[in-house]
Amino acid sequence: MTNGFSDQFLLEAERHAVWGAAQLEALMEFLPEAPWTADLPTCSYQQGETQLRIGVLGTYDMNDGSWMWGWANPGLGGSEVVALSAAVARYGQANGIPEFTAGQLDLSGFDDPRRAAEMLAFAGMGVANAPGYIGQPAGPATQVYFLPDDPKVPSAPLDPIALPRVLMAGASLIGRSPQQAVRGYFEHHGVPHRMEDHQLIADLPTGNAAVVSFDAMGRIGNIRLTVGG
């Protein structure tokens, strides 16, 4: 895993790119800027006055550029706090995604190992359908990633007015398959959609339709709303 992520992983991460980016914004707005503490045996996380139930997704070691999934941590394996992380591993096994099934990943060969760690956290958040992830320093050279598992965290809504900005911003994060990113967004929100030629047409709850056009390179070319579907 030193030369890059697998296609299976990138396509899975892409599926969560748009809704995940919007959800991370919602989580960051919800959490106060304040010191944090965590009590892992009780799956409890507190930041300022905000207390959440959380799980440990994984940790990143900056010294050797390695990522360890929570379920593979010898001190946490099998405990309730890594239940969501273990679900990510099961998903990886069922869908042939090696990054989710290897307990530890060497990211030192990536151009930006820290960004690679964030990609793993982002994709894990998506697979677990968590309302974001929280990365915090757990030592001089260790970053721990938590998944909120609490209904108090607000969900980012589907806003037709903001839709073009949200789709463009999310689809640009990974760039492997913007079409996969757009489809994943509408799937996450339960919006019926279909492909017609080079266009994805989504029937929004407002009664309008969102029409996303893709160019010959698979990039988003145009996004427009039509009245009455």
C-alpha positions in Angstrom: 0.0 0.0 0.0 2.9 2.4 -0.6 2.2 3.4 -4.1 -1.3 4.5 -3.8 -4.8 3.4 -3.0 -6.6 0.7 -4.9 -9.3 1.5 -7.5 -11.9 -0.3 -5.3 -11.1 2.0 -2.4 -11.0 5.2 -4.5 -14.4 4.5 -6.0 -15.9 3.7 -2.6 -14.4 7.0 -1.2 -15.8 8.8 -4.2 -19.3 7.5 -3.5 -19.2 9.4 -0.2 -17.3 12.5 -1.3 -20.2 15.0 -1.8 -22.4 14.2 1.1 -19.4 13.5 3.3 -17.9 16.9 2.6 -21.2 18.6 3.4 -21.6 16.6 6.6 -18.1 17.5 7.8 -19.0 21.1 7.4 -22.1 20.6 9.5 -20.2 18.7 12.2 -17.5 21.4 12.4 -20.2 24.1 12.8 -21.8 22.0 15.6 -18.7 21.4 17.6 -17.4 24.3 19.7 -13.8 25.4 19.6 -12.8 24.0 23.0 -10.5 21.4 24.7 -11.6 17.8 24.3 -11.5 14.7 26.4 -12.5 11.1 25.7 -13.4 8.1 27.9 -13.0 5.1 25.6 -14.6 2.4 27.9 -17.8 4.4 27.9 -17.6 5.6 24.3 -17.8 9.2 25.5 -16.3 12.3 24.0 -16.6 15.8 25.3 -15.6 19.0 23.6 -16.4 22.1 25.6 -19.9 21.6 26.8 -20.8 19.2 24.0 -20.8 15.5 24.9 -21.2 12.8 22.3 -21.1 9.1 22.0 -18.2 8.1 19.7 -16.3 5.2 18.3 -12.6 5.0 17.5 -12.1 4.7 13.8 -8.3 4.6 13.7 -5.0 6.2 14.5 -2.3 7.8 12.4 1.4 7.6 13.5 3.3 10.6 12.0 6.7 9.1 12.9 6.5 6.1 10.5 3.5 7.3 8.4 1.3 4.3 9.4 -2.5 4.0 9.9 -4.0 1.5 12.2 -7.8 0.7 12.2 -9.4 0.8 15.6 -10.5 -2.8 15.4 -6.8 -3.8 14.9 -5.6 -1.9 18.0 -4.5 -4.6 20.5 -5.7 -2.5 23.4 -9.1 -1.9 21.9 -9.9 -4.9 19.6 -13.3 -6.5 20.4 -14.5 -3.6 22.6 -17.6 -1.6 22.0 -15.6 1.6 21.1 -14.3 0.0 17.9 -17.7 -1.5 16.8 -18.0 1.0 13.9 -14.4 0.4 12.8 -15.1 -3.4 12.8 -18.1 -2.7 10.6 -15.9 -1.0 8.1 -13.6 -4.1 8.0 -16.6 -6.3 7.4 -17.7 -4.1 4.5 -14.2 -4.3 3.1 -14.3 -8.1 3.2 -17.7 -8.2 1.5 -16.8 -5.8 -1.2 -13.1 -6.6 -1.9 -11.6 -3.3 -0.6 -8.1 -4.2 0.8 -7.6 -0.9 2.6 -10.5 -1.7 4.9 -9.3 -5.2 5.8 -5.6 -4.7 6.5 -5.2 -3.8 10.2 -2.3 -1.5 9.5 -1.4 0.4 6.4 2.0 1.9 5.4 1.3 5.4 4.0 4.9 6.5 4.0 5.2 6.1 0.2 2.4 8.6 -0.5 3.3 12.1 -1.6 1.3 13.3 1.4 0.9 10.6 4.0 -1.2 12.8 6.3 -3.7 13.4 3.5 -3.8 9.7 2.8 -4.7 9.1 6.5 -7.5 11.7 6.2 -8.7 9.8 3.1 -8.9 6.6 5.1 -10.8 8.4 7.8 -13.2 10.0 5.3 -13.9 6.7 3.5 -14.4 4.9 6.8 -16.9 7.6 7.9 -18.8 7.1 4.7 -19.0 3.3 4.9 -20.1 3.6 8.6 -22.6 6.3 7.5 -21.4 8.4 10.4 -22.2 12.1 10.6 -18.6 13.1 10.1 -15.3 12.3 11.8 -13.2 14.0 14.4 -9.4 14.0 14.2 -7.5 15.0 17.4 -3.9 14.8 18.6 -3.4 11.9 21.0 0.3 12.5 21.5 3.3 14.3 20.0 3.2 12.2 16.8 -0.2 10.5 16.9 -3.6 11.5 15.6 -6.7 9.7 16.6 -9.9 9.7 14.6 -13.3 9.3 16.2 -16.7 8.7 14.6 -19.6 10.4 16.2 -22.4 7.9 17.0 -24.9 10.3 18.4 -28.2 11.7 17.1 -27.3 15.1 18.5 -25.1 15.7 15.5 -27.1 17.6 12.9 -27.3 16.1 9.4 -26.5 18.3 6.4 -29.7 18.7 4.5 -30.2 18.6 0.8 -30.6 22.3 -0.2 -31.6 22.8 -3.8 -30.3 26.3 -3.8 -26.9 25.3 -2.6 -26.9 22.1 -4.7 -24.6 23.3 -7.5 -21.9 24.5 -5.1 -22.2 21.4 -2.9 -21.9 19.0 -5.9 -19.0 20.8 -7.5 -17.0 21.1 -4.2 -17.5 17.5 -3.2 -16.9 16.0 -6.6 -13.5 17.9 -6.8 -12.2 16.4 -3.6 -11.0 13.1 -5.1 -11.6 13.5 -8.8 -11.6 9.7 -9.6 -15.2 9.6 -10.7 -17.3 12.8 -10.4 -20.3 10.7 -11.6 -19.9 8.3 -8.8 -19.7 11.2 -6.3 -22.9 12.7 -7.6 -24.7 9.4 -7.6 -23.6 8.7 -4.1 -24.9 12.1 -2.9 -28.4 11.4 -4.2 -28.3 7.8 -3.0 -27.4 9.0 0.5 -30.4 11.4 0.5 -32.8 8.7 -0.9 -33.4 10.8 -4.0 -34.5 8.8 -7.2 -32.1 9.4 -10.0 -31.3 8.0 -13.5 -28.7 8.4 -16.2 -29.8 9.6 -19.7 -27.0 9.9 -22.2 -24.4 12.0 -20.4 -26.8 13.5 -17.8 -27.8 12.4 -14.4 -31.4 13.5 -13.6 -32.4 13.5 -9.9 -36.1 14.0 -8.9 -35.8 16.3 -5.9 -38.4 16.3 -3.0 -39.4 19.8 -4.0 -40.9 18.5 -7.3 -38.0 20.0 -9.3 -35.3 18.0 -11.0 -31.6 18.4 -10.8 -29.9 17.8 -14.1 -26.1 17.2 -13.9 -24.3 17.0 -17.2 -20.9 15.3 -17.7 -18.4 16.0 -20.4 -16.5 13.4 -22.5 -13.9 13.2 -19.7 -16.5 12.4 -17.1 -16.2 15.8 -15.4 -19.2 17.9 -14.3 -20.0 20.3 -17.2 -23.2 21.8 -16.0 -25.8 21.7 -13.2 -29.3 23.1 -13.5 -32.7 22.8 -11.9 -35.8 22.2 -13.9 -39.3 23.1 -12.7 -41.8 20.3 -12.1 -39.3 17.4 -12.7 
